[in-house]
Each structure stands twice: as structure tokens, then as C-alpha cells.
Amino acid sequence: MNNRDEYLVALRPEIPNARVSDEMSIDEQFQNRTLRPIAKLQHDLLIAVFHNYIKKHKNVFFGLTSNKRIDYIENAVNRDQKFRNSLKGIIIGQFTVNEYLAYIKNSSALNKRMMNLVRERLINSIQLFERPPVEL
């Protein structure tokens, strides 16, 4: 293992309830071993990126009801291809080389898991997306 891979893995937070067992599918093992810790590590960046997304889309988000805000997040993550690719890059950029090699074997299914994790993180942090105070 090279220094980059060792540093990346050392940075990741431990998630005690993200267990890995032999009974799990390879994709679920990858999700719990790699995707969940990376998503947690990148949480603050994901929040900042979504704040920027709201701003670039003329702050429409702030005029929505709470149910519509959840729909807005889901649509942004699932349907806006440029935004989705940006989110994937934030996660994939934290992979070790071996993790990347494992990822490319089944990237379609792992992308779904990755975007589900990101979407749930954003929805669970929805209170962080309140209208910023007006600067005088």
C-alpha cells in the first residue's frame, strides 16, 4: 500500500453500526467498509456543495414547504446529471486505488448506493439549509 492509500483510510471516521460480514453481498460490504465512512468524512463538503447548488438555482429551495424541500433534494441528486457527477467525484476522489478497482467492477450498482447515502445525508441535514441571514 502506498502513502496516499494509508492516509486516506486513516482519515476516515469509524462507523460502529456499519458492520461487514461474509453473509453480505460484495456491494453491501463495499458500502459499509468504504462508502459510509467516506460520506461521513465528506459530510461538511457535501453540505457546502448543496448550499452552493441552492444559490446557483436562485434560492428557490427556500420558498418550498418541507416536503417539497425533500423532493428538491431528491431531484437534485437523482436527476441533475452535472450535480450528480460532482457528488460522485467528491466520494470517488477519496477511494484508494484498490477500492477504485473494486468500484469499477460494478460501478452502476455502487453509484446507486453512493447517491442514496448522499441523498439521505442531505435530507437528514435539511435543518442546515435554512435561509441565510440577510447581510446589511
Buried (B, 14 or more C-beta within 10 A) or exposed (E): EEEEBEEBBEEBEEEEEBEEEEEBEEBBBBBBBBBBBBBBBBBEEBBEBBBEBBEEEEEEBEEEEEEEBBEBBBEBBBEBEEBBEEBBEBBBEBBBEEBEEBBEEBBEBBBEBBBBBBBEBBEEBBEEBEEEEEEE
